[in-house]
Structure formats: structure tokens, C-alpha cells
């Protein structure tokens, strides 16, 4: 959703940017926590929960 919020509704641009972002973010986070094993789901949840809460609180009522 962050990529979509930045780029708008251009489906091809969002797809390409999401692929590029995911291929960079996950290896970087694995490098940061290299001595221990951290599941990818934990990493994505740490990034996704704040974004979800922001969208939830931002939506019009």
C-alpha cells in the first residue's frame, strides 16, 4: 500500500516498484539480523502493522 500511495493507481508502475522494493528490503533486513533467525513474516508484520493502522485511522468516517 505504501508503493501504491506514492505512485498512484498505475498498475504496472506499482507492480515493478513493489518487486524492486521487496527484493531490496527483505535481504537488507536479513543482513541486519544475521546472527539470529528471524522469519520473513515477522519482518513484514513490523512494516505492515503501522501502515495498516495509519490507513485505518486516516480513512474518512
C-alpha positions as CSV (number, residue, x, y, z in Angstrom):
1,X,0.0,0.0,0.0
2,X,2.9,2.4,0.6
3,X,4.1,2.0,-3.0
4,X,0.5,2.4,-4.2
5,X,0.1,5.6,-2.1
6,X,3.3,7.0,-3.6
7,X,2.8,6.1,-7.2
8,X,-1.0,6.2,-7.6
9,X,-3.1,3.7,-9.4
10,X,-0.7,2.9,-12.3
11,X,-0.8,-0.9,-12.1
12,X,2.4,-1.6,-14.0
13,X,4.4,1.0,-12.1
14,X,3.1,-0.3,-8.7
15,X,4.0,-3.9,-9.7
16,X,7.5,-3.0,-10.8
17,X,8.1,-0.8,-7.7
18,X,6.8,-3.5,-5.4
19,X,9.0,-6.1,-6.9
20,X,12.0,-3.9,-6.6
21,X,11.3,-2.8,-3.1
22,X,10.6,-6.3,-1.8
23,X,13.8,-7.6,-3.4
24,X,15.8,-4.9,-1.6
25,X,14.1,-4.7,1.8
26,X,14.0,-8.4,2.7
27,X,17.7,-9.1,2.1
28,X,18.7,-5.9,3.9
29,X,16.6,-6.9,7.0
30,X,18.1,-10.4,6.9
31,X,21.5,-8.9,6.9
32,X,20.7,-6.6,9.8
33,X,19.6,-9.6,12.0
34,X,22.1,-12.0,10.5
35,X,23.3,-13.7,13.7
36,X,19.7,-14.9,14.6
37,X,16.9,-16.4,12.6
38,X,14.0,-14.0,12.0
39,X,11.1,-15.2,9.9
40,X,10.2,-13.1,7.0
41,X,6.6,-12.8,8.3
42,X,7.9,-11.0,11.4
43,X,9.7,-8.5,9.2
44,X,6.7,-7.8,7.0
45,X,4.4,-7.6,10.0
46,X,6.7,-5.0,11.7
47,X,6.5,-2.9,8.5
48,X,2.8,-3.7,7.7
49,X,1.1,-3.1,11.1
50,X,2.0,0.6,11.4
51,X,1.0,1.1,7.8
52,X,-2.4,-0.6,8.4
53,X,-3.1,1.4,11.5
54,X,-2.2,4.6,9.7
55,X,-4.6,3.7,6.9
56,X,-7.3,2.7,9.4
57,X,-7.1,6.0,11.3
58,X,-6.8,8.1,8.1
59,X,-9.9,6.8,6.4
60,X,-13.0,9.1,6.3
61,X,-15.8,8.2,8.6
